[in-house]
Amino acid sequence: MTAVLLEVCVGDVQGLETAVAAGADRIELCSALAVGGLTPSAGVMALAATKPVPSFAMIRPRAGDFVYSEAELDVMMGDIDAARNAGLPGVVFGANHPDGRLDLASLERLVARSAGLGLTLHRAFDLVPDVEEAIEAAISLGFERILTSGGAKSALQGVEILERAIVHARGRISVMPGSGVTIETIDPLLSRLAVGEVHSSCSSGVPVSDPTVVELGFAPSVERKTDAGLVRELKARLKRG
């Protein structure tokens, strides 16, 4: 059996340090994981570039949908430049039309700006009305992988669509399950999905110790933090393939 690669999404410096030390194979580098991940700061990108594990920077300028204005696309292209200038090997982005179809014109521009970087199409894919059409578009645009939950809240709930996507991709692009991938769900996922990589936050809830910080609205009462034990546990399971 071939080991399955573990990508860990992190939302801050602590998460980056923890995931790398605990054995993550690749990092999805974000801020604001509570809203699905936004673009990390230039300083965090620079720090990630010094680590022995590759980090792909999320390129997402705001929370919400993936229907972007011209001004937002300009910001995204500047953030792609920042990722390259920091020395990161790849970026993660997506864009949709209001009806959920991939916005090919916007994606073509972002891909062109990313020349020489690795490319992941993020869960904008989970909004598409035609999975097979979107896979063909992602391949033609030059993406290496698609991060997807199969259009569901979690990968386990979307496993039938994930199976369909993997069959259609025929190895031409990696289909990487993400959302709700944990030590509890990994076995039922791997029993049905022939994948080479999975995506997980490997996080646990940590109460915020200073009540004033919560009262002033600077943090929720419980934050999700990258958990070294969860990274190690999932990594050990994936080593078995």
C-alpha positions in Angstrom: 0.0 0.0 0.0 1.2 3.5 -0.9 1.2 6.1 1.9 -1.4 8.9 1.5 -0.1 12.4 1.8 -1.5 14.6 4.6 -2.1 18.3 3.9 -3.0 20.3 7.0 -4.7 23.7 6.7 -3.5 26.2 9.3 -4.8 29.6 10.2 -1.9 31.2 12.2 1.8 30.9 13.1 1.0 28.5 16.0 -0.8 26.2 13.6 2.1 26.4 11.1 4.7 25.5 13.6 2.6 22.7 15.1 1.7 21.1 11.9 5.2 21.1 10.6 6.7 19.7 13.8 4.0 17.0 14.0 4.7 15.6 10.5 2.3 17.3 8.0 3.4 16.6 4.4 2.1 19.9 3.0 0.5 23.0 4.5 -2.4 25.0 3.2 -1.5 28.4 4.6 -4.5 30.6 5.6 -5.9 33.1 8.0 -9.4 33.1 9.4 -10.1 29.3 9.3 -13.5 30.0 11.0 -14.8 31.2 7.6 -13.0 28.6 5.5 -9.7 30.3 5.2 -8.5 33.7 3.8 -5.2 34.9 2.4 -2.4 34.9 5.0 -0.3 37.9 5.6 3.0 38.5 3.8 4.9 37.9 7.0 3.3 34.6 7.6 4.0 33.6 4.0 7.7 34.5 4.5 7.9 32.5 7.7 6.3 29.4 6.0 8.8 29.6 3.2 11.6 28.9 5.7 10.1 25.6 6.9 11.1 22.2 5.5 7.5 21.4 4.5 5.9 23.1 1.4 3.2 25.6 2.0 0.5 26.6 -0.5 -1.0 30.0 0.2 -4.8 30.5 0.2 -5.7 33.3 -2.2 -9.1 34.5 -1.0 -9.6 38.1 -0.2 -12.8 37.9 1.8 -15.3 35.5 3.3 -18.4 34.5 1.5 -18.9 33.3 -2.1 -16.3 33.1 -4.8 -17.8 35.6 -7.3 -15.2 38.3 -7.5 -15.2 41.8 -8.7 -12.5 43.3 -10.9 -11.0 45.0 -7.9 -11.0 41.7 -5.9 -9.2 39.9 -8.7 -6.6 42.6 -8.8 -6.0 42.0 -5.0 -5.8 38.3 -5.6 -3.2 38.7 -8.3 -1.2 40.9 -6.0 -1.4 38.2 -3.3 -0.2 35.6 -5.8 2.8 37.9 -6.4 3.4 38.1 -2.6 3.3 34.3 -2.3 5.9 33.9 -5.1 8.1 36.7 -3.7 8.0 35.0 -0.3 9.3 31.8 -1.8 6.2 29.6 -1.5 5.9 26.8 -4.0 2.1 27.1 -4.7 -1.2 28.8 -4.3 -4.8 27.8 -3.7 -7.8 29.7 -5.3 -11.1 29.4 -7.1 -13.7 31.5 -8.7 -17.4 31.0 -9.7 -20.1 32.6 -11.6 -23.3 33.4 -9.7 -24.8 30.1 -10.9 -22.0 28.1 -9.5 -20.1 27.3 -12.7 -16.4 27.9 -12.6 -15.5 31.4 -13.8 -13.0 30.4 -16.5 -12.1 33.9 -17.6 -11.1 34.9 -14.0 -9.4 31.6 -13.4 -7.4 31.9 -16.6 -6.1 35.3 -15.4 -5.2 34.0 -11.9 -3.5 30.9 -13.4 -1.4 33.0 -15.8 -0.3 35.2 -12.8 0.7 32.0 -11.0 3.1 30.8 -13.7 5.7 28.5 -12.1 3.7 27.9 -8.9 1.8 24.8 -8.0 -2.0 25.2 -8.2 -4.9 23.8 -6.1 -8.5 24.5 -7.1 -10.3 25.0 -3.7 -13.8 24.2 -2.7 -15.3 26.7 -5.2 -15.5 23.3 -7.0 -18.2 22.2 -4.5 -20.6 24.8 -5.9 -20.5 23.6 -9.5 -23.6 22.2 -11.2 -21.7 19.8 -13.4 -18.8 17.9 -11.7 -17.4 16.4 -14.9 -17.4 19.7 -16.8 -15.6 21.4 -13.9 -13.0 18.6 -13.7 -12.2 19.0 -17.4 -11.9 22.8 -16.9 -9.6 22.4 -14.0 -7.4 20.1 -16.0 -7.3 22.4 -19.0 -6.4 25.3 -16.8 -3.4 23.5 -15.4 -4.5 22.8 -11.8 -2.6 20.0 -10.0 -5.4 19.1 -7.7 -9.0 19.8 -6.7 -9.8 20.2 -3.0 -13.4 19.1 -2.5 -16.0 17.6 -0.1 -18.0 16.3 -3.0 -20.4 19.3 -2.7 -21.5 18.3 0.8 -20.7 19.7 4.3 -18.2 17.0 4.8 -16.2 14.6 2.6 -17.9 11.6 4.1 -21.3 13.0 3.3 -20.2 13.7 -0.3 -18.3 10.4 -0.8 -20.5 9.3 -3.7 -19.7 12.5 -5.7 -16.0 12.1 -4.7 -16.1 8.6 -6.1 -17.6 9.9 -9.3 -15.0 12.7 -9.6 -12.1 10.3 -9.1 -13.4 7.9 -11.7 -13.9 10.8 -14.2 -10.4 12.3 -13.4 -8.7 9.0 -14.4 -5.5 10.2 -12.7 -5.2 13.3 -14.8 -5.7 15.5 -11.8 -5.6 14.7 -8.1 -9.0 14.8 -6.3 -8.2 15.6 -2.6 -11.0 15.0 -0.1 -11.3 17.8 2.5 -13.8 18.9 5.2 -14.5 16.7 8.1 -11.5 14.5 7.4 -10.5 13.1 10.9 -9.2 10.0 12.4 -12.8 8.9 12.8 -13.8 9.4 9.2 -10.5 8.4 7.4 -11.1 4.7 7.2 -14.6 4.9 5.7 -13.3 7.4 3.2 -10.2 5.4 2.2 -12.3 2.2 1.9 -14.1 3.9 -1.0 -11.7 6.5 -2.4 -8.5 5.8 -4.3 -6.7 9.0 -3.4 -3.1 10.0 -2.9 -3.7 12.9 -0.6 -6.2 14.2 1.9 -6.8 17.6 3.6 -7.6 18.1 7.2 -7.4 20.9 9.8 -6.4 18.4 12.6 -7.7 20.9 15.1 -9.4 20.8 18.4 -11.4 23.4 20.4 -9.4 25.4 22.9 -11.2 27.8 25.4 -9.9 31.3 25.3 -8.2 31.9 28.7 -8.8 35.7 29.0 -12.6 36.5 29.4 -11.9 40.1 28.6 -10.7 39.2 25.1 -14.0 37.4 24.5 -16.1 40.2 26.1 -14.5 42.8 23.9 -15.2 40.7 20.8 -11.5 40.0 19.9 -12.0 36.2 19.9 -14.8 33.6 20.3 -15.0 31.8 23.6 -13.5 28.7 22.0 -11.0 28.7 19.2 -10.0 25.9 16.8 -6.2 25.2 17.1 -4.0 22.9 15.2 -3.5 19.8 17.5 -0.1 18.1 17.2 -1.5 14.8 18.5 -4.3 14.8 15.9 -1.7 15.5 13.1 0.5 12.6 14.3 -2.4 10.2 14.7 -3.8 10.9 11.2 -0.3 10.9 9.7 0.4 7.5 11.2 -2.9 6.1 9.8 -2.1 7.5 6.3 1.3 5.9 6.3 -0.4 2.5 6.2 -2.1 3.6 3.0 
